[in-house]
Amino acid sequence: MTSAAPALTARALLLDMDGTLVNSDAVVERCWRRWAVRHGLDPEEALKVVHGRQGYATMAVLLPDRPMTQNHADNRVMLAEETADLDGVVPIDGAPDFMAAVAALPHALVTSADEALAQARMGAAGLPMPDVRVTAERVGASKPDPEGFLKGAAELGFAPADCVVFEDSEAGIQAGRAAGMRVVGVGPRARAFRPDVHVPDLTRVRVEAGDGGTIRLHITAV
């Protein structure tokens, strides 16, 4: 059963990439399964924590006694592997129309990917890259820290309370909440983490410009 939820009103949108705009699960799982096996970890358990965080932060969760310098070194290797592997990278349902609808509205990409990986995956999915983006190189802390979302809001020139975050992962939803923003959860992972609104994909979101520079998000919830 579907129903129309009350429209959300915002002044700016902050968009996660993986799982929100781009379906990259196939490559993420390939790369992280290999990494887990190399380190004697259960791949299925590892996959429970990889989404939403920067690689070094995921490694710190999975190998808490390992020096962080080694995590950062491994993360550089992981990023190179992920950037080179675009097999199966496709847009989330509704993402092309969604990005076309927000093109002239204040929005930013806030992703745990670095610039090279973000460019590769958005390109592979055929999605336009937002002019304003906060990638891994531009923050000192990974999601669930709110730094990335706060930086995105500041660069767009809006208060956190005026922003709506689109996210799929536990870490990302926690980061949006910690930033004082409302969160639209996208996809099956998001439902369990109680976002303000949940949609299975972006076909359920209609975006329109409102009065006085506002953005109206019409959500068809399941």
C-alpha positions in Angstrom: 0.0 0.0 0.0 1.3 3.5 -0.8 0.3 6.9 0.6 1.3 10.5 0.1 3.2 11.7 3.1 3.1 15.4 3.9 5.5 17.4 1.8 8.9 18.3 3.4 10.1 21.8 2.9 13.8 22.7 2.8 16.1 25.3 1.4 18.9 23.0 0.4 19.4 19.3 -0.2 22.5 17.2 0.8 22.8 14.0 -1.1 24.8 10.9 -0.3 26.0 9.0 -3.3 26.4 5.2 -2.8 23.1 3.5 -2.2 21.3 6.9 -2.5 22.0 8.0 -6.0 24.2 5.2 -7.3 23.8 1.5 -6.8 27.4 0.4 -6.3 26.6 -2.6 -4.0 28.1 -5.1 -6.4 31.6 -3.6 -6.5 31.5 -2.6 -2.8 30.8 -6.2 -1.8 33.4 -7.6 -4.2 36.2 -5.4 -2.9 35.3 -5.7 0.8 34.9 -9.5 0.6 38.4 -9.7 -0.8 39.7 -7.5 1.9 37.9 -9.4 4.7 39.3 -12.7 3.5 42.8 -11.4 3.3 42.5 -10.3 7.0 40.9 -13.5 8.2 37.5 -12.0 8.8 34.0 -13.2 8.0 33.0 -11.4 4.8 29.3 -11.4 5.7 30.0 -9.8 9.1 32.3 -7.2 7.4 29.6 -6.2 5.0 27.3 -5.3 7.8 29.4 -2.3 8.7 31.0 -1.1 5.4 28.2 1.1 4.1 28.4 4.8 4.6 31.8 5.1 6.2 35.1 5.9 4.7 37.2 2.8 4.3 39.7 3.5 7.0 36.9 4.0 9.5 35.3 0.7 8.5 38.7 -1.0 9.0 39.0 0.6 12.4 35.7 -1.0 13.4 36.6 -4.4 12.1 40.2 -4.4 13.3 40.1 -2.2 16.4 43.7 -3.0 17.5 45.4 -2.2 14.2 47.3 1.0 13.9 45.3 3.7 12.1 48.3 4.4 9.8 47.8 0.9 8.4 44.1 1.5 7.9 44.8 4.7 5.9 47.3 2.9 3.8 44.9 0.0 3.1 42.2 2.6 2.4 44.2 4.1 -0.4 44.5 0.6 -2.0 40.8 0.0 -1.6 39.9 3.3 -3.2 42.1 2.5 -6.2 40.4 -0.9 -6.5 36.9 0.5 -6.3 37.6 3.3 -8.7 38.9 0.8 -11.3 35.9 -1.5 -10.9 32.7 -0.1 -12.3 31.1 -3.3 -13.3 27.4 -3.2 -12.2 27.4 0.4 -11.2 24.0 1.8 -12.1 21.7 4.7 -11.0 19.2 4.1 -8.2 15.7 3.9 -9.7 14.5 7.5 -10.2 17.9 9.1 -9.7 18.2 10.6 -13.3 14.9 12.4 -13.0 15.6 13.4 -9.4 19.0 14.9 -10.3 17.3 16.8 -13.2 14.7 18.2 -10.9 17.3 19.5 -8.4 19.7 20.8 -11.0 18.7 24.5 -10.5 18.1 24.2 -6.8 20.7 24.4 -3.9 22.1 20.9 -3.5 25.5 19.3 -2.7 27.0 15.8 -2.8 28.3 14.6 0.6 30.0 11.3 0.1 32.5 9.1 1.9 34.1 8.4 -1.6 37.1 10.5 -2.6 36.8 12.8 -5.7 38.2 10.2 -8.1 35.8 7.5 -7.0 32.8 9.9 -6.9 33.6 11.1 -10.5 33.9 7.5 -11.7 30.7 6.2 -10.1 28.5 9.2 -11.0 29.8 9.0 -14.5 29.2 5.2 -14.8 25.7 5.8 -13.6 25.2 8.6 -16.1 24.4 11.2 -13.4 25.5 14.8 -13.3 28.1 15.7 -10.7 26.9 18.5 -8.4 29.0 21.7 -8.5 29.2 21.6 -4.7 30.5 18.4 -3.2 32.1 17.3 0.0 34.3 14.2 -0.7 36.5 12.2 1.6 39.5 14.5 1.1 37.6 17.5 2.4 36.8 16.2 5.9 38.8 15.1 8.9 36.2 12.6 10.2 34.1 10.0 8.5 30.3 9.6 8.8 28.7 9.1 11.3 30.5 12.3 12.3 28.3 15.2 11.0 31.3 17.2 9.6 30.6 16.5 6.0 26.9 17.5 6.1 27.7 20.6 8.1 30.4 21.6 5.6 28.0 21.0 2.7 25.3 23.2 4.3 27.9 26.0 5.0 29.1 25.9 1.5 25.6 26.3 0.2 25.0 29.1 2.6 22.2 27.5 4.7 21.6 26.6 8.3 21.5 22.9 9.2 17.8 23.1 10.1 17.1 24.3 6.5 18.6 21.2 4.9 17.3 17.8 4.2 19.7 14.9 3.8 19.2 11.9 1.5 20.9 8.8 2.9 20.8 5.0 2.8 23.2 3.9 5.6 23.1 3.8 9.3 26.3 5.9 9.5 24.9 8.4 7.1 21.5 8.7 8.8 23.3 9.2 12.2 25.5 11.9 10.6 22.5 13.8 9.2 20.7 13.7 12.6 23.9 14.7 14.4 24.1 17.7 12.1 20.6 18.8 13.1 19.0 17.9 9.7 16.0 16.0 8.6 16.7 12.7 6.8 15.0 11.0 3.9 16.1 7.3 4.0 16.5 5.7 0.6 16.5 2.0 -0.1 16.1 -1.2 2.0 19.1 -0.5 4.4 17.7 2.8 5.5 14.3 1.6 6.9 15.8 0.0 10.0 17.5 3.2 11.1 14.3 5.3 11.5 14.9 8.2 9.1 12.3 10.9 9.2 10.8 9.6 6.0 11.7 6.3 4.1 11.3 5.6 0.4 12.4 2.4 -1.4 13.9 4.5 -4.2 13.9 8.0 -5.8 10.8 7.3 -7.9 8.9 8.1 -4.8 10.2 11.6 -4.5 8.9 14.6 -6.5 10.9 17.8 -6.2 9.5 21.3 -6.9 10.6 24.9 -6.3 8.4 26.5 -3.7 7.8 30.2 -2.8 10.6 32.3 -1.4 13.4 30.0 -2.4 12.0 26.9 -0.7 12.2 23.4 -2.0 9.1 21.2 -1.6 9.6 17.4 -1.5 6.5 15.4 -2.2 7.1 11.9 -0.8 5.0 8.8 -1.7 5.8 6.5 1.2 5.2 2.7 1.3 
